[in-house]
Amino acid sequence: MADIIETRRLVLRPWREEDAADLYRYASDPAVGPAAGWAPHESVEDSLNVLRTILMKPDTWAVTLRPSDEPVGSVGLFPSSCSLAKGQPEIGYWLARPLWGNGYIPEAVRALIGLCFERGEEEVWCAHADFNRKSRRVIEKCGFTCRCAEDWTSPLGDVRRCLYYSILREDRQLAVGTSIARPQSGNAEEKNARPLVAPTNGSEQPP
């Protein structure tokens, strides 16, 4: 499982099957998934299947706002498909529409950048479809530099022009105020706490 990652306003924790109803509430919104290349969820059962097959994989976290444990988005790491990245990690994300504009995803992305560098990575990637201005603003706020543009076929079947960005270890100090909370001895869930997901482009991660 994934580590629990804490920032000033967020707790990034592993997804759980009992999150299915909350996931459906936000991932069924047609304004969320299609911009990132995945279809809106059609039922709680659909969301449960996505949890089991995608979101409960390693290096994928539910985004929660302190002090609530309700998941309102997702962030994760996966090998970038960019031809320049050579399998280096790419950060993916999505957030519930009611919470857009509050800086939550940049805060989460900075935490994952720090985690990647802590793991010894020298370069971290992020991407967005050329029409996705919201995602572009997230990436720019986090200090990434655009490296190239490439075509990408989304899970919806359309070909998108995507812009790929990266940040180098030497370009950035680790984010201040970010910590990785190591599980303490306690219940089974705490003991199993561990650090997107299958690749999707636009870096807004599959559901």
Sequence and secondary structure as in RCSB ss.txt:
>XXXX:A:sequence
MADIIETRRLVLRPWREEDAADLYRYASDPAVGPAAGWAPHESVEDSLNVLRTILMKPDTWAVTLRPSDEPVGSV
GLFPSSCSLAKGQPEIGYWLARPLWGNGYIPEAVRALIGLCFERGEEEVWCAHADFNRKSRRVIEKCGFTCRCAE
DWTSPLGDVRRCLYYSILREDRQLAVGTSIARPQSGNAEEKNARPLVAPTNGSEQPP
>XXXX:A:secstr
   EEE SSEEEE   GGGHHHHHHHHT TTTHHHHT     SHHHHHHHIIIIITSTTEEEEEETT   EEEEE
EEEE   TTTTT EEEEEEE GGGTTSSHHHHHHHHHHHHHHHTT SEEEEEEETT HHHHHHHHHTT EEEEEE
EEE TTS EEEEEEEEEEGGG    TT EEE   SSSHHHHT        SSS    
